[in-house]
Amino acid sequence: MAVHDDCKLKFLELKAKRTYRSIVFKIEEKQKQVVVESVGEPTETYEQFAGKLPADECRYAVFDFDFLTPEGVQKSRIFFIAWSPDTSRVRSKMIYASSKDRFKRELDGIQVELQATDPTEIGLDVIKSRAS
């Protein structure tokens, strides 16, 4: 599975310049490559980001999560989310699962990885607990 150059470019902008809050990636099966489906502005909330993940299709996503440590220090973690809802097609789940590690290696700087099959697995409480 090829990775479109735009994926790496947008990820670098998110990581280095904080140009985006999130990026949702999609596999174009016909072209056999991962492409950028959407980006979130720096002001995007986590709820807005989570709302972009389709209920019945797989996606990869990256979210730059800001939080305060118990000591009151502002920090951020870059989450990689492998979204594979139970209602998506079996073929799609297999393609996303088999391409995930290779795609993730292209995005240097991911700090936390989550696998999710339904919205409760990527709820804000889960993100907060995994961030610290």
Stockholm file with secondary structure:
# STOCKHOLM 1.0

chainA/1-132         MAVHDDCKLKFLELKAKRTYRSIVFKIEEKQKQVVVESVGEPTETYEQFAGKLPADECRYAVFDFDFLTPEGVQKSRIFFIAWSPDTSRVRSKMIYASSKDRFKRELDGIQVELQATDPTEIGLDVIKSRAS
#=GR chainA/1-132 SS CEECHHHHHHHHIIIIICCCSEEEEEEETTTTEEEEEEEECTTCCHHHHHHTSCTTSCEEEEEEEEEECTTCCEEEEEEEEEECCTTSCHHHHHHHHHHHHHHHHHSTTCCEEEEESSGGGGCHHHHHHHHC
#=GC SS_cons         CEECHHHHHHHHIIIIICCCSEEEEEEETTTTEEEEEEEECTTCCHHHHHHTSCTTSCEEEEEEEEEECTTCCEEEEEEEEEECCTTSCHHHHHHHHHHHHHHHHHSTTCCEEEEESSGGGGCHHHHHHHHC
//
